[in-house]
Amino acid sequence: MGYLRIFNPRPVKPGDEIQPEDLLLEVQLREPILQVEVGKFVSGTEGLHLAVLHCRKLCVYAVSGTLGNVEHGNQYQIKLMYEHNLQRTACNMTYGPFGGVKGRDLICIQSMDGMLMLFEQESYAFGRFLPGFLLPGPLTYSSRTDSFITVSSCRQVESYKYQVLAFATDADERQETEQQKLSSGKRVAVDWVLNIGEQALDIRVVSFNQAVSSVFVLGERNFFCLKDNGQIRFMKKLDYSPSCFIPYCSVKEGTINTLVGNHSKMLNVYQDITLKWATQLPHIPVSVKVANLQDLKGVIVTLTDDGHLQCSYLGTDPSLFQAPRVDSREINYEEFEAEMKELQKIIKEATKTQDILPKSEKHRDLIVTAEVSPDLDAESQAIDSEVKAEAVPSVTVKITIQSRVTAQKPNLAVCVQAPLAVTCDQFVFDDLEPDSSETVVLSVFLKGNCSPSELEGNCMVSYNIPTELNPEGIPKVAQCNFRLPLRLVCSPAQPSKAANHKITIDTNKPPISFLTIFPDFVDPSEDDQANVLGFQFLTGSKTTLLASKTSQRYRIQSDQLEDLWLITRELTLRLEEHFKKQNCKDFACTFSGSIPLQEYFELIDRHFELRLNAEKFQELLSERAVQFRAIERRLLTRFKDKTPAPLQHLDTLLEGTFREVIALADAAEENQANVFQAFTKLKSATHLMIMLISLWQKLSTDQVAVLEATFLPLAEDTPELGWEETVDAAISYLLRTCLSKSSKEQALTLSSQLRMPKDTSRLKKNITLFCDRLAKGGRLSLSTDSATQQATVMPGGCTTIPESDLEERTVIPGSTATVPSHGQIAKQKSKPGLSEDAAEQAEKP
């Protein structure tokens, strides 16, 4: 700590070790060294001296040498000329001919509390505090404008004239009364200010003969070139994290070269803003200079944070090796062909074993598995739940990590979609040895006061695998999904006969008793639950499931459209699992009813209305905040006034505005919670619509994927990007490409910018048109040649509506928007569900 070393490097062959005589001087000082500068710091002489800045001290040394008469060479020593004990902790310093003095340099030290202390060689001149100071930044001096340039904590480049600092009030007189301050001295005023929007790492002032005087500022993501008056000459955005830089003279007139080092061990050479060269360094530089050493000009000197000093130059050493002349001989093509086949065989085998595609389960380096308990927790682990039910259940999930290799820094993240929550979602483990495992246990419960749109979770493990070339490890990820039980969000209840929303799912197999497929919801002692089953959600709503005794149909009914989704999804999954166990491969579900578009549009309108309310609350909050700050300024002016004046009810107005701001903030927070609940309900209804459309049109897996990407593009709803504008853009794209009916529609251009619409009429019209195009035989595809579709025959001999009848009709909110199928007509009001006799028989005990 506190070592001062002076080197005189000599050019040697690349790769040679450092020579002992390269180190001229090494002195251990008592305190850590913050900065070292060379200048004319001693009065009576214009010789160069060494200024060393410590935390609480400034020392100026003279370096002298003695000729050696022996083989050890010359001897060097330093002598302390003078020192200044600082009253404040120093941060950095700069020097120069302040005020235009000739033949000497003055020193300016910036303290940690924002004071500039100026020293005229052996004597202390004055000190000034910078206005609005919070944290110190880099400091430099411009002799051309006789000003100090720094970057404040406000991320602004600020320039202060030396004359202004010299005539301002002394910083040591801060204890004076307010009246004395007003009567004598001047305040420190800034010469110019430039907001760069980021913290600066270093500042350099350059002035070459052929280049204009400029101020270079290195930021965290950009470096700027400024004129003397603070105007930007140019700036360069960096795609890396810089560590140091130095501008130097360019061979091209009117330009300046800059060396920029970064934390990726790279050194980049720029000519103004053009990257001219990039080279790799063996270390991360924290300081870089350009020097002339003996016969070498333009040597790049870099220093690391651990004291590694390197002198290097751009270019290559000439090679003196000359290849010997090869004797000419005849080419043996058969031997070359055999060697080529052998090499191709090796390449083919290596390509097969490359880790390009995901490995199979048994060949993976690390396997993560999740096991969901079949029963709910005996004692609920739910914490901070907003559900108003008497008891909020939870289910245990056991996650096991098995590693076949050495896994460094394994981290486990468990994700479930809100309103579901987990007791702990992040786990950090020690390094895993080969053939070792780790197990964690957590619980999942319903936290928000609304039903989730998905009963699925995801486990993801990130880890590093070390290799010979990369000991720190190659980052990898392993993940798995798990399915949560339906009992987590609902419980058995009495079925209800009346409901606002009903859908019917047709199958090609006889109906299965609910005692078989829903054993966790049915009491075996009650025979009446074999065909009728009720589900009570924790949020308060109820859904009823009925199986027809005479037909192969199931009906799901509820008072809320979104509550149909989870039960319908669970029904289809359990039916598929049941018939899969019986080795029945031709089981299929279909939907022959009307798509409930009108009810779906009501959920869209509700969500969009809450989004509009959020914007209104944001505008009102901004207005009240501006009013609150204006009243504060008025009151502050009154309080600072020497002659007190009546407040004129400003305090009452301030208190009233404050209450309005708090009330608006509470209302905005409540509206934000309502937006989240509305978006969750919209996602559930959207999942249901996707399922009904896929069953209605018998879509393939790829087409269902396109449908999900179209209607569910966002995992979360944000003020900047909402569901309505995103889905509208996606549907418009499909209507213009794969679902277009003419080349005229394909030529239409879509807006490249997503904005929140004024209303939902266009979106609802596009959704209706989208369903109609599917009913006419359109097929979803993202390929470019799928625009020209051939109409296919609908199952059951469906007679589609003329497209003009639908497209010329305007979708009006509140009207019945239904899409016909299987011989139905849009103008007829169809009731989805079982036939009357089948429904009556299903409801009988």
N, C-alpha and C positions, 0 to 999 in steps of 0.2 A: 504494500500500500504506500503510495507516494513516491514511486520510483521515477526519476527523470533520466532518460537515456538519450544520447546523441549518437547517431549513426552516420558513417560515411561509406555507403555501399559502393563496391567496385564491380564492374561488369565481369561476370564469370560465365562459364558454360552452363546451359540450362541443366538443372538437377544437382549442381554442386552444393555442398553444405556452406553455411555462413563461415566466414573467416574471422578469427578473434580480433584482428586489427580493424575490422569494420566498425566495432563499437569504440567510439572515441571517449565517451564519458558515461558513467553511471553513478548517480547520486541518489541516496534515499533521503527524502525530505520527511519532516515529522507529520505532515498532514496530507490527506488525499488531494490530488491535483485535478482541478476542474477544467482549466484551459491554459494554453501556452501560446504566447504571441512574441514576435520579434519586431522591434522598432527602435526609434530614437527616444528613449525614455529617460535619459540622464542629461541634466543641464550642463552646459559648458562643452559639450562634445556632440558631434553628429554621428558618432559610432553607433552600431547596432547593439542592443542589449536584449536580454531575455526577461519577459514579464510572465510570472507564474501566479495563477489565481488559485487560492485555496478557499475553503468555506468561509473563513473569518479573517483572511489575511491576503494581501497583495505584496508579492516580493519581486524585486527587480535585480537580476544578476548580470555580471559581466563574465563572459567566457573568454579565457585566455589559454594559450598553448606554449609549451616549452619544447625546443628542438631536442630530440634525443640523439645521443652519441652511440647508442648500442642498438642491437637488433630489435629491441622491443618497440622502437619507433618513438614518435612524439608523445608528449604527455599533455593532457588538458585538465583544467580545473575551473570551477566557477567561484565567483566572489560576490557576496551580497553587497549591493550598492545602497539600497534602502528598502524599507518595507512600510506598509500601511496596515494598521489593525482596523478592521472593519467593525462597525457597530451593528450591522445587519448581515444576515446570512446571504452570501453571494450566489448567483445563478450562472451568469456568463458575463463577458466583457467584450468591448470593441475599442479600437484606437484609431487615431488619425490626427491630422492637423486641424483641430477644431477651431472655428472662427477664422480660418485662413492664416494661422501662424506659420512662420517659415523656419525650417531647420530643426523642428522638434515635433514629437507626437504626444498627444494627450490621451488619457485613458478614461473610459466610461464603463462603470460596473453596474449591472442591473441586479438588484437584490430580489429575494423571493417574495417580498411584500410590495414590489412595484416601485422601488425608489431607484432613480438614476444618480449614482455618485460619480462626480467628475474630479479627476486628479490632474493637476498641472505639474507633472513629473514628481518632485519630492514633496509637494504641498497639496493639501486638499482644497479644491475650489468651492464647490457647492453641491447640494443634493436637491433633486426635484422628484415629486411623486407623480406618476402618470395617472391621468384621470380615468375613472371607471375600471381600475385594475382589479383582476381576480387571480390569474395565474400568469407566471412569466412565460415569454415566448422567445424565439431567436431574435438577436439584436445585431445590427450592422450600422456602419457609418458611410454616408455618401459625401465625398469631398467636393463633388461637382455642385451639389445643392446645399452643402454644409448642414446636413440634417441627419437625424437618427431614424432608422426604419425598423419597425418591429411588427409582430403579429400578436394581437391581443387575444384574450380568451373569448371575445365575441366573434372570433374567426374573421377579423378585419386586419388588413395591412394598414398601418398608421405611420405617418411621417411627422416628426417634430423638429422644427428649426432650432439650431443651437442658440441663435440669438433670442428666441422666445423663451427657451429654458433658462438662459442666463439672466434675463430681466424679470422672470416670474418670481413669485413669493418663495422664499427659502423653505425647504421641507423641514428644517429644524425649528422653524417658528410656528409650528402647528399648535402650540399651546396658547397662542395669542387669542385675545377675545375677538368676537365677530366684528366689533366696531373697528379694531385695529387692522383686521384683514381687509375690510372694505376701504379703508383710508389709504393703505399703502400696498404697493406691489401689484402684480398682475397674475391672472390665473394661467395655467399651462393650457395652451390652445393647440389643437392638432392642425397641421398644415394641409394634409389631404388624407382621405380614408377610402379604401377599396375593400368591399366585402367579397371574400373568396369562398366562403361557405365551408371551410374545412380547416383543421389545425395544420400549422406549418411545421416542417422539420428543420428547415435551414433557409437562410437568406444570403444572397451574394450580390454585390454591386460590381459590375464590370464596366470598363471603359477602355477600349482598344482604339488604335489609330484609325483603322478602317471601318469600325463599327460604331453605332450610336450607343451612347451611355445608357445602360439598362440595369434594371433591378430584377433579379431572378429569385423566385420564391418556390420552394419545393414543398408541395402539400402531400396529404396522405394518398390522394388518387390523381393529382394533376401537378404539373409544374407550369408556372406562369412567368412570362417576360413582360415587365412593366416599363413604361417611360418614366422620366424623372418626375413628372407631375401626377403619377398614379394611374394613367391610362394604360389599358392592356394592349401591348404590341401583338402578342400571340399567347396561346396556351396549348398544352398538350395533355390529353387524357391518357393516363397510364392504366394498363390492364394488369398491373402487379402492384405489390406493396413495396415502395421504395425505401431505402435505408440511408442514402447519402447522395450528394451530387456535387459537381464543380463545373462551372462554365470556363472555357478557355478560348484562346484566339483561333479563328478559323482561317484556312488558306484562301477561302472564297470571300471576296470583298462584300461587305454588307451583311454577313451572316456570323453567327456565334455557335461554336460547338459546345456541347454539354455532355459530360459523363454522368450517368445515373446508375447507381448500384441498387440492387433489390435483395429481398430476403430469399429469393430463389437461387442465390449464388451466381447471379448474372450481372454483367456490366454492359450497358447499352450506350452507344455513341449516337447522339442526335446532332444534326445540323439544322438549327432552328427547330422545326417540328418534324423533320424527316429522319427516320431511323436509318443510319448509315452502316452501323456495325453492331453486332452483339457477340459477346464472348463469355465463356464459362470461367468462373473463379473457383478455387478450391475452398472458399470460405465466404461468409457473409460480411461484406465491408460495412463499417460504421463511419469511416472517413476516407475520402479519396482526394488526391492532389496530383497535379501534373508538374514534373520537375525535370531539370537538365542535370544529369550526373556525368561528369567528365566528358567522354566522347559520345555519350548517348543523349539525344534530345527527345523530349516528349515521353519520358518514363512515367508510367502510371504507378503511383505509390498508394497502396491500400493498407488499412489498419482494421483489425477485428476487435470485438469487445473483449477477447481474452489475450490481447497484446501481440497478435501475430502480425508482423510487418512484412510486406511483400512489395518488391519493385519489379515491374513487368512492362512489356511493351507489346504493341500490336504487330503481328507479322509472324514470319516463320524463319527458322535458320536454314541456310542453303545446305542441301545434301551433297556431300562430296563423293557419294557412292555411285559407281558406274557399273551397270549390269554387264557381265561378261558376254561375249558373243556366243550365241548358241549354234552348235553344229546342226546343219540342215539334215533332216532324215525323212524318210518316207512315212506317211501317215498310215497307221494300221486301223482302218475303219471298223473292222470286226471287233477289235479290242475296245475301241471307243464306244461302239454300240452296246457291248456287254456292260461296260462301266456305266453308261447312261441308264440302262435298264435297272441296274442295281441301285443307282442313286434315286431313280424315280420310285422304286419300291420302298426305299428308306423314307422318302418324302411322304409317300402315301400312308405309311404306317404312322409317321409322326403327326400327320394331319388328323388321323382317326383319334389319336389319344390327346389332341389338344383340348383344353378346357374352354371350348367355345360355347357348346350347348350345355344346358343344365344337366348335371349328373343325375343318375337314378338314385333312388332313396338309399340303396345299400352302398353306393359309392360316394356319397357325400362326405365331406370332411366333418361337418357338424350338422346334427339333426335336432330339430326342436319339435316336440309333440305337445299337444294340449288335450287334457282329458277332463270333460265336464261331468260333474257328479250327477247321477240319474235322479237324485232326490234333492229337494231344497234343504238349506241349512236348518238344523233344529233350532239354533239361536241365530236370528238375523244379524248380519254384519253391516247392514245399511247405516250410513252416517250422513247427516245433514241432508236428508231427503226432503224434497218439497211436496211429495205426494201426501194427500190428505187422508189416505186410508188408515185403518186402525193398525195394521201391520204390513210392513214392506218386506217381502221375502228377498232372500239372496241365495245364490248358488255358488258352490265352490268350483274353481277351475285349478287343476293341477298341471303345471307346466314343467316338462323335463327337457333338459339340454344334454345331449350325448355328443362327445367330441372324440373323434378317432385320431386327431393330430393335436399338436400344441396350438392352442387358441389364446392369443394375447388380447387383453382388455375387452372381454366379452360384456356387452351391455344388452339387457332385455327390455323391450318396450311392449306394453300390452295396450291395445287400442280397441275401444268400443265406441259406437256412435252415440252421441248425446240424443236423448236424455238418459241413456244408460251410463253407468259409472263403475269404476273398479276401486277397491280399497287401496291399491298401490299399483301404479302404472309404470314405474321405472325401477330396474334392478341392476346393480353393478356387481360383478363377480371378480374374483382373483383369476389369474391366468389358469386355464384348464390344461391339464396334462393329457397325453394320449390315453384313450380308453377310460376317460373319467366322465362323470356326469354331475349335474346340478339340478336340484328340484326346488321349485317355489310354489306356494299355495296362496291364492287370492280369491276374493269374492266379487261377484258382479251383482248389481242391484239397480233398480229404477230410481234415479235421482230427481229428474224433472217431472213436472206435473202434466205430462202428456205421453201418449203411447209412442214407442219408437217405431221407426219405419223399417228397421232391420233387426233381426235377432242373431247377429253374427259378430264375431270378434276376430282380432288379428294379433298374432305374436310375431315379433321381429327381433332377431338377435344380430347385432353387428359385432364383428371381431376381426382380428388381424392374424394372418398366418405368415410367420417369418420364413424367408428363403435365404439362400447363400448370397444372392446379389442384393437383397433387401432385408437386412436383419430387423428393421423396424416393423416389417410385416406388410402383407398385401391386404387391403381392406376387403372384407367379404360380408355377405348378408345371408341369413337363413330365416325363413318365415313359415308360418302355418296358420290356417284359419280354424275356428271352432264355432260350433252352432249352439246357441243357448236355448233352453227349454221354454215352451210357451207358458208354463206355469209361473215363470218369473214375472210376467206382466198381467196375467189374468188368472181367475179361479173359476171352478164350476159354479153354475147358478141356474135358477129356474128359467127355462126358455120362455120367450114372449111370442105371442101370435102376431101382434101388430108391429109393423116397422115401416119406416119411410123409404128405405133403400133395400132392394132385393136383386140378387143376381143368381143365375142358374148355371151350373157346370154340368155338361153332358159327358158321359163316359161310354165306352164300348163293353163294359163288364157289369154284371149285376151289382147292386149296391152292397157294401160291406157293413156289417153291424159296427156301431161305434164302440161296442165292448171290445172289439178286436183292434181297431186302429186308434182309439183314444182311451186306452186303459187308465191313464193317469187322470182323466177327467170324469170317468163314469164309475158309479158304484155298482158292482156286479149284482147286488141284491135287488136293484131296481130295473125291471125289464122295460119300463117305459122310456129309458134312455138309450135303447138300442137304435132308434131312428131319429130321435130329437135330442139335441144337446144345447145347453146354454153356457155362455162365457161371460163372466163379469170382469171387465178391465179394472185395474187399480185406480184409473183416473175417473171411474164412475159410469162409463158407458157400458152397454150390454149388446152382445151379438148372439144370434141363434143360428144353429146349423141343423138342417133337416135332410133326411134321406128318403127318397120316394120308395114305396113298397112295390109299385107296379112298373116303374120305368127306371132307367139307368141314369138317374139325375140326382144332384145334390143342390140344395138351395141354401144360400147364406143371406141373412137379412139383419139389418141394424138400423138404428136411427141416424147414424153418422156414416157417410160414405167411406171415410178413411179407415174406420174400424173393420171394414170388410176385408182389408188386405191381409193382415196377419193370419186370420182364420182361413181365408182362401188359400194362401200360400202353404200353411201347415197341412191343410186337407190334401192338396195335390202332392206334397212331398210324402206324406204318410201313405197315400194310396200307391204311389210309385214304389216305395219301399216294400209295401205289403205284396204287391204282385211280382216284384223282383225276387222276393224270397220264394215265391211259388213258381219261379222260372217261367213266368208269363212275359213274353217280350213284345206282344202286340197291344199292350194297354196304352190307351191314349185318352186325353181329355180334350173336349171342344167347348166352344161357347157359341150359342145360336141366338142370343138375345140382342138387345140394342145397347150400343155403347153409351153409358150414362154421361154424355158430354155436358148437358146442362148443369147437372150437379157438380161436375168437375170444374166447370167455369165459375161456379159460385165460390169455390175454394180459391181459384186464381184471383178473382176480384177481391176477396177478403185479404189475401196476402199482399196484393198490390196496393190496396187502400192503406194498410199499415205501413208500407214503405213510403207512401206519400206523406203520411202523418209524421214519420221519422224525419223527412226533409223539412216539414213545417216546423217541428220542434227545434231542429238545428238552426233554422233561420231566426226563430224567435229567441233562442239562446244567444245567438251572435248579436242580435239587436240589443237585448238586455245587458249583455256583457259590455258592449260599447257604451251604453248609457251609464252603467255602474262605474266604469273607469273615468268617464267624463265628470261624474259627480265627485269621485275621489280627487281628481285633479283640482276641481274648484275648492273643495274643502281644504286640501293641502295648501293651496294658495292663501286661503283665509287664515289658516293656522300659522303660516310663516310670516304673515304681514305684521309689521311692528306696531301699527295702530289697529287694534282689534275692531272688526266690523261684524255686524249681526250676520248670523248664518242664513237667514231668510229661509228657514225650514229645509235647508240642504240635508241636515242629518236625518230628518224624517223621510225625505225622498230617498236617501241612501238606504235606509232600513227597509223601506217598501220595495225598492228595486232588488235588494238582497233577497228578500222573501220570494219575489217573483222568480229570480234566478234559481233558487232552491226548488221551488214548486215545479218550474219547467224541467229542471234536471231530473227530479223524481218522475215526472210524467214521461220524459224521454226514456228513462230507464225501464219504466213499466211497459212502454210501447215496444222497446227492444225485446223484452221477454215475450210479449205477444207476437212479435215478428218471428221469433224463433219457434214458438209453438205453431204458428200458422204455416211456417216453412216445413216443419216436421209433418204436419197433417197433409200438406201439399205433396210431399215426397211419398207418403204412404198411398195417397190417392193416385199418384203418378205410377207407382209400382203396380197398382191394381189395373190401371189403364193399359200398361204395357203387357201385362199378363192376358187381359181380355182380348186385346188386339192380336197377340201372338196365337191364342187359342182360336180366335175367330177366323184368322187368315191362314192358320197352320204354318207359321213362319219357321224357317230353319234357324239353327243356332247362330249363324252369322248375321242373319237379318234381325234377330232379337238383340244381338250386340249393337247393331246400328241403331235400333230403336231405343235402347237404353242410353247410348251415347247422345242421342238427340234430345230426349226428354229429361235426362238426369245428368247434365254436364257439370254441375257444381255440387261439391260436398257440403259447402257452407254458403250462406247468403250474405253478401257484403254490400255496404252502401255504394261502393265503386262499381261492382259488377253483380247484377241481380239475375234471378232466374228467368224473368219474363223476357228481357232483351236477348239473353243467351239462347233460350229455346226458340224464340222467334227467328233468330239468325240461322240456327241449325235447320229448322223446318223449311225456311225460305230457300236454303241451299238445296235441300232434297227435292223440293218442288221445282227447282230450276234445273236439276240434273237428272237423277234417275227416275223421278216421278213426273217429268215434264211431258206434255202432250204435243209440243211442236218446237221447231227450231227457234221460233220467235221468243218463247219463254227462256230458252237456253241463252239467248243473247242478252237477256236482262242482266244488269250489273247490280250487285248488292253493296250496301254501305260497308265501308271498311272499318268504321268506328261504331262500337256498341254504346248506345246511350239509353237512359231510362225513358221509356215511351210515355206519352201523355195519358194514354188509356190502354185497355187491353182488347179493344175491338179488333185490331189487326191480328193479334196473336190468336184470338178465338176463331177468327175467320180462317186463318192458315191451318189451325188444327182440324177444323171441320173439313176443309178442302183436302188435307193430308189423308184423313180417314176415307174420304170419298174416292181419292185416287187409288188407295189400297183396295177398296171394294170393287173397283173397275179392273183389277188385275195387275196393278203396279207392283213392282218388287223392289225392295230396298237393297241397294248395292252402292259401294263407294268407288267402283271402277269407272273409268272415263267413258267406256263404250256402252254403258248401261242406260244411256239416255233414251235410246229407242227401244221401248219395251213392247212386247207382243202381249195382247190381252189373253189371259188364260181363263178357262172355264171354271167358275166358282163351284165348290162342292154343293150338291143338292140342287143343281140347276138354277143358281141364283140369277135373278133378273135385275141388273143394276139400273140405277136411275140415269137418265140423260144428264150429262155433266152440266149442261147449261142451266138446268133447273136448280142446281145447287150453287153454282158459281155466281149466278145473277141474283141470288137471294142474299140479302145482307143479314149477318148474324147480329141480332139485337139482344143485349143483356136481358135475361128474364124469359126469353123465348125458349121453346123446346128444340134443342139441337140434337138430333139422333141420326145415326148412320145405319141404313138398312142393311140387312143381310138375309140370305136364305129365303128369298121370295117376299121379304117385307118391303113396304113402300114408306118413304120418309114422311109423307103426309098423314099416314095412319099412326095413331097413338098406340104403341105396343107396350104390353106389360111384361117385363122380363120375369122369368121364374117358371115354376112348375105349372102344368095345366091344373085346372080347378079341381078335378077329381083326384089327381095325384097329390096335390097339396093337402086336400082334406084328409086323405088316407094317411099321409105322413104325419099330420098333426094329431091324429087319434092315438091315444095311449095303447 
